[in-house]
Amino acid sequence: RREEGAAGSDSDPLDDLIGPAPPPPPPPSKVRSRGRGTFASASAMDSHFSSTYDPTADVRPNSESEDDWDQALEALRDRQRWKEQGAERLRSAGFTEEDVQKWEKGGGKKADDEKEPSRRSLHIQKHTCSSCGYPAAKIRQYNWGEKAKRRKTTGTGRMRYMKEIPRRFKNGFQIGAPKGARGPGKEE
């Protein structure tokens, strides 16, 4: 028996209980890519460059920073000269000192410059009013904001046009000069 055991020592003793080992898994199949550009074996970006292209040639490691600094300083001085001359040109063109100062500051729109609800609700970067939607053509209004609708509805403001309508209706929406009037509007 020992001889048989010695000869069979190459095998695992659990083979009798479990059985032979399963076969090795098949090699993984090639993954098929789907979608645009899958017909080409290389990426789309590679098609724009030749095979001899070296991206390290694009970088200049020994760039002289002094030249860049001089150019930036010169551009800054040119802009300051342009601003000074621009202010003089505006003055000679007849603009007021207030307009010239606005131009020098940049003349951007501030929240105080808003015409429509005269509150500070204008978002400066988006340039839209969070309350009324200015500069949109229609006033901002949502059905989920019932109280807001009541605050902004007809009758809560001056009603410059609407307050004249009842009087004009009473008189039949007459046009022209009143009867018996004297002056240039009178027709004889």
DOKE-464021 format. One record per atom (N, C-alpha, C): atom name; x, y, z. Coordinates in nm, 2 decimals, decimal comma. Layout:
BEGIN
[node CA [X Y Z]] ...
//
This chain:
BEGIN
[node N [0,08 -0,12 0,00]] [node CA [0,00 0,00 0,00]] [node C [0,09 0,12 0,00]] [node N [0,20 0,12 0,07]] [node CA [0,28 0,24 0,07]] [node C [0,33 0,27 -0,07]] [node N [0,36 0,16 -0,14]] [node CA [0,41 0,19 -0,27]] [node C [0,31 0,25 -0,36]] [node N [0,18 0,21 -0,35]] [node CA [0,08 0,27 -0,42]] [node C [0,06 0,42 -0,38]] [node N [0,07 0,44 -0,25]] [node CA [0,05 0,58 -0,19]] [node C [0,17 0,67 -0,24]] [node N [0,29 0,61 -0,24]] [node CA [0,40 0,68 -0,29]] [node C [0,39 0,72 -0,44]] [node N [0,34 0,62 -0,51]] [node CA [0,32 0,65 -0,66]] [node C [0,21 0,75 -0,68]] [node N [0,11 0,74 -0,60]] [node CA [0,00 0,84 -0,62]] [node C [0,01 0,96 -0,54]] [node N [0,13 0,99 -0,49]] [node CA [0,15 1,11 -0,41]] [node C [0,14 1,24 -0,49]] [node N [0,15 1,23 -0,63]] [node CA [0,13 1,35 -0,71]] [node C [-0,01 1,41 -0,71]] [node N [-0,10 1,32 -0,68]] [node CA [-0,24 1,37 -0,68]] [node C [-0,28 1,42 -0,54]] [node N [-0,38 1,50 -0,53]] [node CA [-0,43 1,56 -0,41]] [node C [-0,51 1,45 -0,34]] [node N [-0,50 1,43 -0,20]] [node CA [-0,58 1,33 -0,13]] [node C [-0,73 1,37 -0,13]] [node N [-0,76 1,49 -0,16]] [node CA [-0,90 1,53 -0,15]] [node C [-0,97 1,50 -0,28]] [node N [-0,90 1,46 -0,38]] [node CA [-0,96 1,43 -0,51]] [node C [-1,06 1,32 -0,50]] [node N [-1,04 1,22 -0,41]] [node CA [-1,13 1,11 -0,39]] [node C [-1,26 1,16 -0,33]] [node N [-1,26 1,26 -0,25]] [node CA [-1,38 1,31 -0,18]] [node C [-1,45 1,42 -0,27]] [node N [-1,37 1,51 -0,33]] [node CA [-1,44 1,62 -0,40]] [node C [-1,45 1,59 -0,55]] [node N [-1,36 1,53 -0,60]] [node CA [-1,36 1,50 -0,75]] [node C [-1,25 1,58 -0,81]] [node N [-1,23 1,56 -0,94]] [node CA [-1,12 1,63 -1,01]] [node C [-1,14 1,78 -1,01]] [node N [-1,04 1,86 -1,03]] [node CA [-1,04 2,00 -1,03]] [node C [-1,12 2,04 -1,16]] [node N [-1,19 2,16 -1,16]] [node CA [-1,26 2,20 -1,28]] [node C [-1,16 2,24 -1,38]] [node N [-1,21 2,24 -1,51]] [node CA [-1,11 2,29 -1,61]] [node C [-1,08 2,43 -1,60]] [node N [-0,97 2,48 -1,65]] [node CA [-0,94 2,62 -1,64]] [node C [-1,04 2,71 -1,72]] [node N [-1,06 2,83 -1,67]] [node CA [-1,16 2,91 -1,75]] [node C [-1,11 2,95 -1,89]] [node N [-1,20 2,97 -1,98]] [node CA [-1,15 3,00 -2,12]] [node C [-1,09 3,14 -2,11]] [node N [-1,00 3,17 -2,21]] [node CA [-0,94 3,31 -2,21]] [node C [-1,05 3,41 -2,23]] [node N [-1,03 3,53 -2,17]] [node CA [-1,14 3,63 -2,18]] [node C [-1,15 3,67 -2,33]] [node N [-1,28 3,69 -2,37]] [node CA [-1,31 3,73 -2,50]] [node C [-1,28 3,88 -2,52]] [node N [-1,25 3,92 -2,64]] [node CA [-1,22 4,06 -2,67]] [node C [-1,35 4,14 -2,65]] [node N [-1,34 4,25 -2,58]] [node CA [-1,46 4,33 -2,55]] [node C [-1,49 4,41 -2,67]] [node N [-1,61 4,41 -2,71]] [node CA [-1,65 4,49 -2,83]] [node C [-1,70 4,62 -2,78]] [node N [-1,64 4,73 -2,84]] [node CA [-1,68 4,86 -2,80]] [node C [-1,80 4,90 -2,89]] [node N [-1,89 4,98 -2,83]] [node CA [-2,01 5,02 -2,91]] [node C [-2,01 5,17 -2,91]] [node N [-2,09 5,23 -3,00]] [node CA [-2,11 5,37 -3,01]] [node C [-2,03 5,43 -3,12]] [node N [-2,02 5,56 -3,12]] [node CA [-1,95 5,64 -3,23]] [node C [-1,80 5,61 -3,23]] [node N [-1,75 5,61 -3,35]] [node CA [-1,60 5,59 -3,36]] [node C [-1,55 5,46 -3,34]] [node N [-1,63 5,35 -3,33]] [node CA [-1,57 5,22 -3,29]] [node C [-1,52 5,15 -3,42]] [node N [-1,55 5,21 -3,54]] [node CA [-1,50 5,14 -3,66]] [node C [-1,35 5,16 -3,67]] [node N [-1,29 5,26 -3,61]] [node CA [-1,15 5,29 -3,62]] [node C [-1,08 5,21 -3,51]] [node N [-0,96 5,16 -3,54]] [node CA [-0,89 5,08 -3,43]] [node C [-0,82 5,18 -3,34]] [node N [-0,78 5,30 -3,39]] [node CA [-0,71 5,39 -3,30]] [node C [-0,81 5,50 -3,26]] [node N [-0,78 5,58 -3,16]] [node CA [-0,87 5,68 -3,11]] [node C [-0,87 5,79 -3,22]] [node N [-0,98 5,87 -3,21]] [node CA [-1,00 5,98 -3,30]] [node C [-0,89 6,09 -3,29]] [node N [-0,84 6,11 -3,17]] [node CA [-0,73 6,21 -3,15]] [node C [-0,60 6,17 -3,22]] [node N [-0,58 6,04 -3,22]] [node CA [-0,45 5,99 -3,28]] [node C [-0,45 6,02 -3,43]] [node N [-0,57 6,03 -3,49]] [node CA [-0,57 6,05 -3,64]] [node C [-0,53 6,19 -3,68]] [node N [-0,53 6,28 -3,58]] [node CA [-0,49 6,42 -3,61]] [node C [-0,34 6,44 -3,61]] [node N [-0,27 6,35 -3,56]] [node CA [-0,12 6,36 -3,54]] [node C [-0,05 6,26 -3,62]] [node N [0,07 6,29 -3,66]] [node CA [0,15 6,19 -3,74]] [node C [0,22 6,10 -3,64]] [node N [0,27 5,99 -3,69]] [node CA [0,33 5,90 -3,60]] [node C [0,47 5,95 -3,54]] [node N [0,52 6,05 -3,61]] [node CA [0,65 6,10 -3,56]] [node C [0,63 6,22 -3,47]] [node N [0,51 6,26 -3,44]] [node CA [0,48 6,38 -3,35]] [node C [0,54 6,35 -3,21]] [node N [0,61 6,45 -3,16]] [node CA [0,66 6,45 -3,02]] [node C [0,60 6,56 -2,94]] [node N [0,51 6,54 -2,85]] [node CA [0,45 6,65 -2,77]] [node C [0,54 6,73 -2,69]] [node N [0,66 6,67 -2,65]] [node CA [0,75 6,75 -2,57]] [node C [0,81 6,86 -2,65]] [node N [0,81 6,86 -2,78]] [node CA [0,86 6,97 -2,86]] [node C [0,78 7,09 -2,85]] [node N [0,65 7,08 -2,80]] [node CA [0,56 7,20 -2,79]] [node C [0,60 7,28 -2,67]] [node N [0,66 7,22 -2,57]] [node CA [0,69 7,29 -2,44]] [node C [0,83 7,36 -2,45]] [node N [0,83 7,48 -2,41]] [node CA [0,96 7,55 -2,41]] [node C [1,01 7,56 -2,26]] [node N [1,09 7,47 -2,22]] [node CA [1,13 7,47 -2,08]] [node C [1,22 7,59 -2,04]] [node N [1,29 7,65 -2,13]] [node CA [1,38 7,76 -2,10]] [node C [1,33 7,89 -2,15]] [node N [1,20 7,91 -2,12]] [node CA [1,14 8,04 -2,16]] [node C [1,19 8,15 -2,07]] [node N [1,22 8,27 -2,12]] [node CA [1,27 8,38 -2,04]] [node C [1,16 8,45 -1,98]] [node N [1,15 8,45 -1,85]] [node CA [1,04 8,51 -1,78]] [node C [1,05 8,66 -1,78]] [node N [1,17 8,71 -1,80]] [node CA [1,19 8,86 -1,80]] [node C [1,12 8,92 -1,92]] [node N [1,12 8,86 -2,04]] [node CA [1,06 8,91 -2,16]] [node C [0,91 8,91 -2,14]] [node N [0,85 8,81 -2,08]] [node CA [0,71 8,81 -2,05]] [node C [0,67 8,92 -1,96]] [node N [0,75 8,94 -1,85]] [node CA [0,72 9,04 -1,76]] [node C [0,72 9,18 -1,82]] [node N [0,82 9,20 -1,91]] [node CA [0,84 9,33 -1,97]] [node C [0,72 9,36 -2,07]] [node N [0,67 9,25 -2,13]] [node CA [0,56 9,27 -2,22]] [node C [0,43 9,30 -2,14]] [node N [0,41 9,23 -2,03]] [node CA [0,29 9,26 -1,95]] [node C [0,30 9,40 -1,89]] [node N [0,41 9,45 -1,85]] [node CA [0,43 9,58 -1,80]] [node C [0,40 9,69 -1,90]] [node N [0,45 9,66 -2,02]] [node CA [0,42 9,75 -2,13]] [node C [0,28 9,76 -2,17]] [node N [0,21 9,64 -2,17]] [node CA [0,06 9,64 -2,20]] [node C [-0,01 9,72 -2,09]] [node N [0,03 9,70 -1,96]] [node CA [-0,04 9,78 -1,86]] [node C [-0,02 9,93 -1,87]] [node N [0,10 9,97 -1,91]] [node CA [0,12 10,12 -1,93]] [node C [0,04 10,17 -2,05]] [node N [0,03 10,09 -2,16]] [node CA [-0,04 10,13 -2,27]] [node C [-0,19 10,14 -2,24]] [node N [-0,24 10,05 -2,15]] [node CA [-0,38 10,06 -2,11]] [node C [-0,41 10,19 -2,03]] [node N [-0,31 10,22 -1,94]] [node CA [-0,33 10,34 -1,86]] [node C [-0,33 10,47 -1,95]] [node N [-0,24 10,47 -2,05]] [node CA [-0,23 10,58 -2,14]] [node C [-0,36 10,59 -2,22]] [node N [-0,41 10,48 -2,26]] [node CA [-0,54 10,48 -2,34]] [node C [-0,66 10,53 -2,26]] [node N [-0,66 10,49 -2,13]] [node CA [-0,77 10,54 -2,04]] [node C [-0,76 10,69 -2,02]] [node N [-0,64 10,74 -2,00]] [node CA [-0,62 10,89 -1,98]] [node C [-0,66 10,96 -2,11]] [node N [-0,62 10,91 -2,23]] [node CA [-0,66 10,98 -2,35]] [node C [-0,81 10,97 -2,38]] [node N [-0,86 10,85 -2,34]] [node CA [-1,01 10,83 -2,36]] [node C [-1,09 10,93 -2,28]] [node N [-1,05 10,96 -2,16]] [node CA [-1,12 11,05 -2,07]] [node C [-1,11 11,19 -2,13]] [node N [-0,99 11,23 -2,19]] [node CA [-0,98 11,36 -2,25]] [node C [-1,07 11,37 -2,38]] [node N [-1,07 11,26 -2,45]] [node CA [-1,16 11,26 -2,57]] [node C [-1,30 11,27 -2,54]] [node N [-1,35 11,21 -2,43]] [node CA [-1,49 11,22 -2,39]] [node C [-1,52 11,36 -2,34]] [node N [-1,43 11,42 -2,27]] [node CA [-1,45 11,56 -2,23]] [node C [-1,46 11,66 -2,35]] [node N [-1,37 11,64 -2,45]] [node CA [-1,37 11,72 -2,56]] [node C [-1,50 11,70 -2,65]] [node N [-1,55 11,58 -2,64]] [node CA [-1,68 11,55 -2,72]] [node C [-1,80 11,61 -2,65]] [node N [-1,79 11,66 -2,53]] [node CA [-1,90 11,72 -2,46]] [node C [-1,97 11,64 -2,35]] [node N [-1,91 11,53 -2,31]] [node CA [-1,97 11,45 -2,21]] [node C [-1,94 11,52 -2,07]] [node N [-2,04 11,50 -1,98]] [node CA [-2,02 11,56 -1,85]] [node C [-1,92 11,49 -1,77]] [node N [-1,87 11,55 -1,66]] [node CA [-1,77 11,49 -1,58]] [node C [-1,82 11,36 -1,51]] [node N [-1,95 11,36 -1,48]] [node CA [-2,01 11,24 -1,42]] [node C [-2,00 11,12 -1,52]] [node N [-2,03 11,15 -1,65]] [node CA [-2,02 11,04 -1,75]] [node C [-1,87 10,99 -1,77]] [node N [-1,78 11,09 -1,76]] [node CA [-1,64 11,05 -1,77]] [node C [-1,60 10,97 -1,66]] [node N [-1,64 11,00 -1,54]] [node CA [-1,60 10,92 -1,42]] [node C [-1,67 10,78 -1,43]] [node N [-1,79 10,77 -1,48]] [node CA [-1,85 10,64 -1,50]] [node C [-1,77 10,56 -1,60]] [node N [-1,72 10,62 -1,70]] [node CA [-1,65 10,55 -1,80]] [node C [-1,51 10,50 -1,74]] [node N [-1,45 10,59 -1,66]] [node CA [-1,32 10,55 -1,60]] [node C [-1,34 10,43 -1,50]] [node N [-1,45 10,43 -1,43]] [node CA [-1,48 10,32 -1,34]] [node C [-1,51 10,19 -1,41]] [node N [-1,56 10,20 -1,53]] [node CA [-1,60 10,08 -1,60]] [node C [-1,75 10,09 -1,65]] [node N [-1,83 10,17 -1,58]] [node CA [-1,96 10,19 -1,62]] [node C [-2,05 10,06 -1,62]] [node N [-2,02 9,96 -1,54]] [node CA [-2,10 9,84 -1,53]] [node C [-2,23 9,87 -1,46]] [node N [-2,33 9,79 -1,48]] [node CA [-2,46 9,80 -1,42]] [node C [-2,46 9,76 -1,28]] [node N [-2,51 9,84 -1,19]] [node CA [-2,51 9,81 -1,05]] [node C [-2,65 9,78 -1,01]] [node N [-2,67 9,73 -0,89]] [node CA [-2,80 9,70 -0,84]] [node C [-2,88 9,83 -0,82]] [node N [-2,81 9,94 -0,79]] [node CA [-2,88 10,06 -0,77]] [node C [-2,94 10,12 -0,90]] [node N [-2,88 10,08 -1,02]] [node CA [-2,92 10,14 -1,14]] [node C [-3,05 10,07 -1,20]] [node N [-3,10 9,97 -1,13]] [node CA [-3,22 9,90 -1,18]] [node C [-3,34 9,99 -1,19]] [node N [-3,41 9,98 -1,30]] [node CA [-3,53 10,07 -1,32]] [node C [-3,65 10,00 -1,26]] [node N [-3,67 9,87 -1,29]] [node CA [-3,79 9,80 -1,25]] [node C [-3,79 9,77 -1,11]] [node N [-3,80 9,70 -1,02]] [node CA [-3,88 9,74 -0,90]] [node C [-3,82 9,83 -0,80]] [node N [-3,71 9,89 -0,83]] [node CA [-3,63 9,98 -0,75]] [node C [-3,60 9,92 -0,61]] [node N [-3,58 9,79 -0,61]] [node CA [-3,52 9,72 -0,49]] [node C [-3,39 9,66 -0,53]] [node N [-3,31 9,62 -0,43]] [node CA [-3,18 9,56 -0,47]] [node C [-3,19 9,41 -0,49]] [node N [-3,26 9,38 -0,59]] [node CA [-3,28 9,23 -0,62]] [node C [-3,23 9,20 -0,76]] [node N [-3,15 9,29 -0,82]] [node CA [-3,09 9,26 -0,95]] [node C [-2,96 9,18 -0,93]] [node N [-2,95 9,06 -0,98]] [node CA [-2,83 8,98 -0,98]] [node C [-2,73 9,04 -1,08]] [node N [-2,61 9,09 -1,03]] [node CA [-2,52 9,16 -1,11]] [node C [-2,46 9,07 -1,22]] [node N [-2,42 8,95 -1,19]] [node CA [-2,36 8,86 -1,29]] [node C [-2,46 8,81 -1,39]] [node N [-2,57 8,77 -1,34]] [node CA [-2,68 8,71 -1,43]] [node C [-2,75 8,82 -1,50]] [node N [-2,75 8,94 -1,44]] [node CA [-2,82 9,06 -1,49]] [node C [-2,97 9,04 -1,51]] [node N [-3,03 8,97 -1,41]] [node CA [-3,17 8,95 -1,40]] [node C [-3,22 8,98 -1,26]] [node N [-3,34 9,03 -1,25]] [node CA [-3,40 9,07 -1,12]] [node C [-3,47 8,94 -1,07]] [node N [-3,44 8,91 -0,94]] [node CA [-3,51 8,79 -0,89]] [node C [-3,65 8,82 -0,85]] [node N [-3,69 8,94 -0,84]] [node CA [-3,83 8,97 -0,81]] [node C [-3,92 8,98 -0,93]] [node N [-3,88 9,06 -1,03]] [node CA [-3,97 9,09 -1,14]] [node C [-3,93 9,02 -1,27]] [node N [-3,80 8,97 -1,27]] [node CA [-3,75 8,91 -1,39]] [node C [-3,69 9,00 -1,49]] [node N [-3,68 9,13 -1,46]] [node CA [-3,61 9,23 -1,55]] [node C [-3,48 9,18 -1,59]] [node N [-3,44 9,19 -1,72]] [node CA [-3,49 9,26 -1,83]] [node C [-3,59 9,18 -1,92]] [node N [-3,65 9,07 -1,87]] [node CA [-3,74 9,00 -1,95]] [node C [-3,86 9,08 -1,99]] [node N [-3,93 9,05 -2,10]] [node CA [-4,04 9,13 -2,15]] [node C [-4,16 9,12 -2,06]] [node N [-4,18 9,00 -2,00]] [node CA [-4,30 8,98 -1,91]] [node C [-4,25 8,98 -1,76]] [node N [-4,34 9,03 -1,68]] [node CA [-4,31 9,03 -1,53]] [node C [-4,31 8,89 -1,48]] [node N [-4,21 8,86 -1,39]] [node CA [-4,20 8,72 -1,34]] [node C [-4,32 8,70 -1,24]] [node N [-4,39 8,59 -1,26]] [node CA [-4,50 8,56 -1,18]] [node C [-4,53 8,41 -1,18]] [node N [-4,55 8,34 -1,07]] [node CA [-4,57 8,20 -1,06]] [node C [-4,70 8,18 -0,98]] [node N [-4,78 8,07 -1,02]] [node CA [-4,90 8,04 -0,95]] [node C [-4,87 7,99 -0,80]] [node N [-4,75 7,94 -0,78]] [node CA [-4,73 7,89 -0,64]] [node C [-4,70 8,00 -0,55]] [node N [-4,68 8,13 -0,60]] [node CA [-4,66 8,24 -0,51]] [node C [-4,78 8,33 -0,50]] [node N [-4,89 8,29 -0,44]] [node CA [-5,01 8,36 -0,43]] [node C [-4,99 8,50 -0,36]] [node N [-4,92 8,50 -0,25]] [node CA [-4,90 8,63 -0,18]] [node C [-4,82 8,72 -0,27]] [node N [-4,72 8,67 -0,34]] [node CA [-4,64 8,76 -0,42]] [node C [-4,72 8,82 -0,54]] [node N [-4,82 8,74 -0,59]] [node CA [-4,91 8,79 -0,69]] [node C [-4,99 8,90 -0,64]] [node N [-5,04 8,89 -0,51]] [node CA [-5,13 8,99 -0,45]] [node C [-5,05 9,12 -0,43]] [node N [-4,92 9,11 -0,40]] [node CA [-4,84 9,22 -0,38]] [node C [-4,81 9,30 -0,50]] [node N [-4,81 9,23 -0,62]] [node CA [-4,77 9,30 -0,74]] [node C [-4,89 9,32 -0,84]] [node N [-5,01 9,29 -0,80]] [node CA [-5,12 9,29 -0,89]] [node C [-5,16 9,44 -0,93]] [node N [-5,25 9,45 -1,02]] [node CA [-5,31 9,58 -1,06]] [node C [-5,37 9,65 -0,94]] [node N [-5,34 9,77 -0,92]] [node CA [-5,40 9,85 -0,81]] [node C [-5,31 9,87 -0,70]] [node N [-5,19 9,80 -0,70]] [node CA [-5,09 9,82 -0,59]] [node C [-4,99 9,93 -0,63]] [node N [-5,00 9,98 -0,75]] [node CA [-4,90 10,08 -0,79]] [node C [-4,97 10,21 -0,83]] [node N [-4,91 10,29 -0,92]] [node CA [-4,97 10,42 -0,95]] [node C [-5,09 10,41 -1,04]] [node N [-5,09 10,31 -1,13]] [node CA [-5,19 10,29 -1,23]] [node C [-5,21 10,42 -1,31]] [node N [-5,10 10,47 -1,37]] [node CA [-5,10 10,59 -1,44]] [node C [-5,20 10,59 -1,56]] [node N [-5,22 10,48 -1,63]] [node CA [-5,31 10,48 -1,74]] [node C [-5,45 10,43 -1,69]] [node N [-5,45 10,33 -1,61]] [node CA [-5,58 10,26 -1,57]] [node C [-5,67 10,35 -1,49]] [node N [-5,61 10,45 -1,41]] [node CA [-5,70 10,53 -1,33]] [node C [-5,78 10,63 -1,41]] [node N [-5,74 10,66 -1,54]] [node CA [-5,81 10,75 -1,63]] [node C [-5,93 10,68 -1,70]] [node N [-5,93 10,55 -1,71]] [node CA [-6,02 10,48 -1,79]] [node C [-6,17 10,50 -1,75]] [node N [-6,20 10,49 -1,62]] [node CA [-6,34 10,51 -1,58]] [node C [-6,40 10,65 -1,62]] [node N [-6,31 10,75 -1,61]] [node CA [-6,36 10,89 -1,65]] [node C [-6,37 10,89 -1,80]] [node N [-6,28 10,84 -1,88]] [node CA [-6,29 10,84 -2,02]] [node C [-6,41 10,75 -2,07]] [node N [-6,44 10,64 -2,00]] [node CA [-6,55 10,56 -2,03]] [node C [-6,69 10,64 -2,01]] [node N [-6,69 10,71 -1,90]] [node CA [-6,81 10,79 -1,87]] [node C [-6,84 10,89 -1,98]] [node N [-6,74 10,95 -2,04]] [node CA [-6,76 11,05 -2,14]] [node C [-6,76 10,99 -2,28]] [node N [-6,76 10,85 -2,29]] [node CA [-6,77 10,79 -2,43]] [node C [-6,64 10,79 -2,50]] [node N [-6,53 10,79 -2,44]] [node CA [-6,40 10,79 -2,50]] [node C [-6,39 10,90 -2,61]] [node N [-6,42 11,02 -2,58]] [node CA [-6,42 11,13 -2,68]] [node C [-6,27 11,16 -2,72]] [node N [-6,26 11,20 -2,84]] [node CA [-6,12 11,24 -2,89]] [node C [-6,13 11,38 -2,94]] [node N [-6,02 11,45 -2,95]] [node CA [-6,01 11,58 -3,00]] [node C [-6,04 11,68 -2,89]] [node N [-6,06 11,81 -2,94]] [node CA [-6,08 11,92 -2,84]] [node C [-6,22 11,91 -2,79]] [node N [-6,24 11,95 -2,66]] [node CA [-6,38 11,96 -2,61]] [node C [-6,47 12,06 -2,68]] [node N [-6,60 12,04 -2,67]] [node CA [-6,69 12,13 -2,74]] [node C [-6,68 12,27 -2,68]] [node N [-6,68 12,37 -2,77]] [node CA [-6,68 12,51 -2,72]] [node C [-6,54 12,55 -2,68]] [node N [-6,43 12,48 -2,71]] [node CA [-6,30 12,51 -2,67]] [node C [-6,24 12,61 -2,77]] [node N [-6,16 12,70 -2,72]] [node CA [-6,09 12,80 -2,81]] [node C [-5,95 12,75 -2,83]] [node N [-5,89 12,79 -2,94]] [node CA [-5,74 12,76 -2,96]] [node C [-5,72 12,68 -3,08]] [node N [-5,60 12,63 -3,09]] [node CA [-5,56 12,56 -3,22]] [node C [-5,63 12,43 -3,24]] [node N [-5,68 12,36 -3,14]] [node CA [-5,76 12,24 -3,16]] [node C [-5,90 12,25 -3,21]] [node N [-5,95 12,38 -3,21]] [node CA [-6,09 12,41 -3,24]] [node C [-6,11 12,39 -3,39]] [node N [-6,22 12,32 -3,43]] [node CA [-6,26 12,31 -3,57]] [node C [-6,39 12,39 -3,59]] [node N [-6,39 12,47 -3,71]] [node CA [-6,51 12,54 -3,74]] [node C [-6,57 12,50 -3,87]] 
//
